[in-house]
Amino acid sequence: MMPFFLKCTQQFMSKRSENALTILTYHRVAPEGQITYLPALSTEAFSRQLAWIKRYYQVLTLADAGRMAAEGQLPEHAAVITVDDGYDDCFHYIFPLLQQHGLCATFFITTAGLEQGQLWEEQIAEAIIDAPLDCQQLRFNTTDYPVHTFATRLRLAKTMIDKLKYLTIEQREQQVASLRQATGVRHSSRQFLQPEQIRQMAKAGMEFGAHSVHHPILMLEQDAVAEQEIRRSKHQLEQLLQQEVISFAYPNGQYGRDFDDHHIAMVKQAGFRYAVSTVPGSNTDINSQAFCLHRVSPWPTSQSRFMLSLLRSTQRDAGGSNGY
Ligand SMILES: [Zn+2]
């Protein structure tokens, strides 16, 4: 009987579409054993995945893939590696590993993090996890939550993040401030990319795209706010890089739930040329899909499962992937 791994490889190689662009999504990467507030892929697993990607794909930046597609020159088995949000693991772990493998990536930056040093999710996680050790129970919005162990704090941080995700920027900021008041944790540890790190990565061939200012669910915001979030993030990055920023990643990224045609029009109007969603699937016509490109999230850590996950998600047109 053929081993599972070989069967997957064969299936993967035969069904992989030659003319499609596969766009992979990553978020946090950290060394095994390092405690992170939010889920992170280990550097070892990420490095293994990069080796597999390099073996089966021609990796490009999104700008290069788009340009080549427009010229009808997209290479066979083209892929783009994208990394969302802009935490400093991009510089400390992801960037060196990409260089080690001779690969490039497109990084989407939520620009508020450049000033704040972190985004709302980390502020929530930090407020809960760093609460004083003698804090056994946390009263928040009239409910008591147990916080007597590290595990209960981690669980609560995740619950709160899910709970506060679908609020407007203003409502979310109010809730984060109340939570910080409830735990007494006001400090923010810097965990975000520094402008100089971004410039250094760009110089080494990495592409940067915008991912809004505050990572809002665009569908929940007034048009003026959504438009400002899209345009300001582009402008801030362009100031920092001193070059045009042409790619955008919709926060959370599910078409119809997190953004719609209205926001696609805003992104076009703002002068972007490409925009990525978190809708799973591959991209068979980049020119017509340019403002709602599909992406896949490869998390599995064995080669066979990794390829199987790519195969499954690139053959799906839509689904419920979890975007951030
Ligand atoms: Zn994000």
Boltz pocket constraint, residues with backbone or C-beta under 6 A from the ligand:
constraints:
  - pocket:
      binder: B
      contacts: [[A, 84], [A, 85], [A, 211], [A, 215], [A, 250], [A, 251], [A, 252], [A, 323], [A, 324]]
      max_distance: 6.0
